[in-house]
Amino acid sequence: MSTCRVFPQAELKATVAAAQRAQRQRSNYNLHPQLDDAIQRFFNCLEPPTYVRPHRHAPGKFELFVLLQGRAGVLVFDEHGQVTEKHLLAPEALVAVEIPGGVLHTVVALAPNTVLFEVKPGPYEPLTDKDFAPWAPHEGDPQSTSLLSQWQALFSPDPRGCT
């Protein structure tokens, strides 16, 4: 019997399949055994067109995204909802982005079967984990679809080869 915890490819594939079936088009596979663990770590499987409402975590509560497969965009916003930074997570670009606590951000799935490995300080407390941006529509709001399309367009290749 191994002393190490192992995570077979089949588990990841099952989580990707769960995201594809889910109404929200995403699914997590937690590697931390308890929600009150000091370090939260998990596979975050995202399918377009999932909408992740912009939010921030408490100061000191960073969030690290590491790309395992697919493509994702990370957007950072000011208090009024203007994009101040955009980062492409893709094999040909960045492989990781760490967002400090207190910074408004979202993640945009840009390709099917996108998988991010996510790490952030715990414990996970559902009622206080995120502070949602007041200007951002709730999940399911028709305005979220339009906003998501705008965000996806920010990562579309420029005809001159720029992103």
C-alpha positions in Angstrom: 0.0 0.0 0.0 1.3 3.4 -1.0 1.9 6.1 1.6 1.3 8.7 -1.1 -2.1 9.8 -2.3 -2.4 9.3 -6.1 -4.9 10.8 -8.5 -5.3 8.6 -11.6 -6.1 10.0 -15.0 -9.5 8.3 -14.8 -10.5 10.6 -11.9 -9.7 13.7 -13.9 -11.6 12.4 -17.0 -14.6 11.6 -14.8 -14.5 15.2 -13.4 -14.3 16.6 -16.9 -17.3 14.5 -17.9 -19.2 15.8 -14.8 -18.5 19.4 -15.9 -19.8 18.6 -19.4 -23.1 17.3 -17.9 -23.5 20.0 -15.2 -25.9 22.9 -15.7 -23.1 25.3 -14.6 -20.6 23.6 -17.0 -18.0 23.1 -14.3 -17.0 20.6 -11.7 -14.3 20.3 -9.0 -12.4 17.4 -7.8 -11.1 18.2 -4.3 -7.7 16.9 -3.4 -7.9 18.3 0.2 -9.7 15.7 2.4 -11.6 18.3 4.5 -13.2 21.7 3.6 -11.5 23.1 6.7 -8.0 22.2 5.5 -5.5 25.1 5.7 -4.7 24.6 2.0 -7.5 24.1 -0.5 -6.3 22.3 -3.6 -8.4 20.9 -6.4 -8.9 20.2 -10.1 -11.3 22.8 -11.5 -12.8 21.5 -14.8 -14.5 24.2 -16.9 -16.5 24.0 -20.1 -17.4 27.0 -22.3 -19.8 28.8 -21.7 -19.5 28.6 -17.9 -19.9 32.0 -16.3 -17.8 32.6 -13.2 -19.1 35.7 -11.5 -16.3 38.2 -10.8 -15.3 38.1 -7.1 -12.4 38.6 -4.7 -11.1 36.8 -1.7 -10.2 38.3 1.6 -6.8 40.0 1.8 -4.1 37.4 2.3 -6.2 34.7 0.6 -4.5 34.3 -2.7 -5.8 32.1 -5.5 -3.4 30.2 -7.8 -4.5 28.7 -11.2 -2.2 26.2 -13.0 -3.3 25.1 -16.4 -3.3 21.3 -16.9 -5.2 21.2 -20.2 -7.3 23.4 -22.5 -7.3 27.2 -22.5 -8.5 29.8 -20.0 -8.5 33.5 -19.5 -8.0 35.3 -16.2 -9.4 38.8 -16.0 -8.7 41.3 -13.3 -11.1 44.3 -12.8 -11.2 47.6 -11.1 -14.0 48.5 -8.7 -16.2 49.7 -11.6 -15.9 46.5 -13.7 -13.2 47.7 -16.2 -10.7 45.1 -17.1 -7.2 46.1 -15.9 -5.4 42.9 -16.7 -5.9 39.9 -18.9 -3.8 36.7 -18.8 -4.1 33.8 -21.2 -3.5 30.4 -19.7 -2.6 28.2 -22.7 0.2 25.8 -23.7 1.8 28.5 -25.8 1.4 31.3 -23.2 1.2 31.3 -19.4 0.9 28.1 -17.4 0.0 29.7 -14.1 -1.5 32.9 -12.6 -1.6 33.8 -8.9 -4.2 36.4 -7.8 -3.6 38.2 -4.5 -6.4 38.5 -2.0 -8.6 41.6 -2.4 -8.4 41.6 -6.2 -11.6 41.3 -8.3 -11.2 38.6 -10.9 -12.8 35.9 -13.0 -11.8 32.9 -15.1 -13.1 32.3 -18.6 -13.1 28.9 -20.2 -11.8 29.3 -23.8 -11.7 25.6 -24.9 -13.6 22.4 -24.1 -12.1 20.2 -21.5 -10.2 23.0 -19.7 -8.7 21.8 -16.4 -7.0 24.1 -13.9 -5.3 23.0 -10.8 -6.3 25.5 -8.1 -4.7 26.3 -4.8 -5.8 28.7 -2.2 -5.7 29.1 1.6 -8.4 27.5 3.6 -10.5 26.8 5.3 -13.3 26.9 2.7 -16.3 28.7 4.2 -19.1 28.9 1.6 -20.8 32.0 3.1 -17.6 34.1 3.3 -15.2 32.6 0.7 -16.0 35.2 -2.0 -17.1 38.8 -2.1 -18.9 39.1 -5.5 -18.5 42.3 -7.6 -21.8 44.3 -7.1 -21.7 45.3 -10.8 -21.5 41.7 -12.1 -24.7 39.9 -13.0 -25.6 36.8 -11.0 -25.3 33.3 -12.6 -28.3 32.7 -14.8 -29.0 36.4 -15.4 -29.4 37.0 -19.2 -26.8 39.8 -18.9 -24.2 37.3 -17.9 -24.3 35.7 -21.3 -23.5 39.0 -23.0 -20.8 39.8 -20.6 -19.2 36.4 -21.0 -19.2 36.9 -24.8 -17.3 40.2 -24.3 -14.8 38.6 -22.1 -14.2 35.7 -24.5 -13.7 38.2 -27.3 -10.8 39.8 -25.3 -8.9 36.6 -25.9 -9.7 36.1 -29.6 -6.6 36.3 -31.7 -5.9 39.7 -33.3 -5.5 39.6 -37.1 -2.0 41.0 -36.5 -1.1 38.0 -34.3 -1.5 39.8 -31.0 -3.9 38.7 -28.2 
